[in-house]
Structures are given as C-alpha cells and as structure tokens.
Amino acid sequence: MNRPGAIEHTDRGPLEKDELAALVAVDIPDGAFVNLGIGQPTTVADHLTPEQGIVLHTENGMLGMGRAAVGEEIDPDLINAGKVPVIETPGASYFHHADSFAMMRGGHLDVCVLGAFQVSVSGDLANWDTGKPGSIPAVGGAMDLAIGAKQVFVMMSLFTRDGASKLVAECTYPLTGRRCVSRVYTDYAVFEITDGGVRVRSTYGISLDELRSRTGLDLNN
C-alpha cells in the first residue's frame, strides 16, 4: 500500500512544546499502557483524555498516573519519576520499585516516550550521557524502557543550539539502546523509523527540501 507523502506546514513556525505534547498524546493508541520519561515527555499526560483509556506507568511505582497537579491538588508524596506532583486516576495503584522495573523489562508497556540527545536513522537511541568532559550522566530507567516497551517514541528539539541535527546517521554519544526507536517527534518534523529508512510524516515551519539540507540526511516522504 502506498503511503501519502509528508505534509509540509510551511505557513507556520516550529511546534511549541505544548503543541508537540498534544501531537504525541493523539498518536498514542487507545487503551495503551504507557511510560512517560522525565522532562518534556511528562507533559504528554496533560493532553490525554479519559476517553482514550490510556494507563500511565511511572518507574517510581505507580500505575494510573494522571496529569500534573495544580493548586490544592498537589500532594508532595504523589509525584512522577521526575518529581513533578501529579494526580491519580480512578483505580490507581502503587507498588515496589523492583516491581515497576519488572513491568518495564517484561514487555508489559505498549509505548514509552523518552527524550534524547541523539537518534540515529536506524533507530539507535542516545539519551543518558553526552560523553563530554564535565557532563553528568543521567542513568535511570531509559535502558530498561528502550528494550522493554513495544514502541519507543522520542520527543526532542531537532537541532542543537549550534544548529547540528540530533537526528543523525550514526550516534556519537553513548547508546541507551540499539534499533529501538520507532518514531521521533520534534519541533520541526515528525519522523518514522522504518526498515527502509527514515520517513518524514510532517514538517512544521520548514520545507522537506530544507529539512534534508539542514539534517544532511536522505529522508523519505
């Protein structure tokens, strides 16, 4: 079956962080069990609806996590893995840290959403250390999620501050997992990692030709 070509949204700027989170939320299958990584991925919870029936898992031991808590909802003992106060959804449960990691490693999660320093065109993920002098490695549950989840979505800015692409031919940073990423959501474009290469699903504030030029990659549409 032929896939439609990339949709180019050149009449607007890049996606804002909230827009990106909303886009990811819409793409998560209804009824899925999902882990949202620390940082930008946690904002996806704010855009999920009860009708989707999505159950959020957090590695510090909660199933049924809700959106970020506000005002009087805040309970300092009820936080996600990034220490952000959250609400609980009906039926939420709590368990030991070891049981949480068993869920992650045992293939029980349908989707995880992670941040990244780099993603390669073959789906390799680098998100725990840049390897640079003075960098502080952030070893957490990402390695377990990368190999345990059925699908790995990545949320990240497409370019570094100096304009280098974070979507690369090969990762130069230490790897979190090999060939594990299935989709990459960025401010400038959404990419699908396939056996036939990287397919651009949509662009925002940039044309497909300019995207190819700035990333230096052979991108499919």
Secondary structure, 3 states (H helix, E strand, C coil): CCCCCCEEECCCCCCCHHHHHHHHHHHCCCCCEEEECCCHHHHHHHHCCHHHCCEEEECCCEEEEEEECCHHHCCCCCECCCCCEEEEEEEEEECCHHHHHHHHHCCCCCEEEECCCEEECCCCEECCCCCCCCCCCCCCCHHHHHHHCCEEEEECCCECCCCCECEECCCCCCCCECCCCCEEECCCEEEEEECCEEEEEEEECCCHHHHHHHHCCCCEC
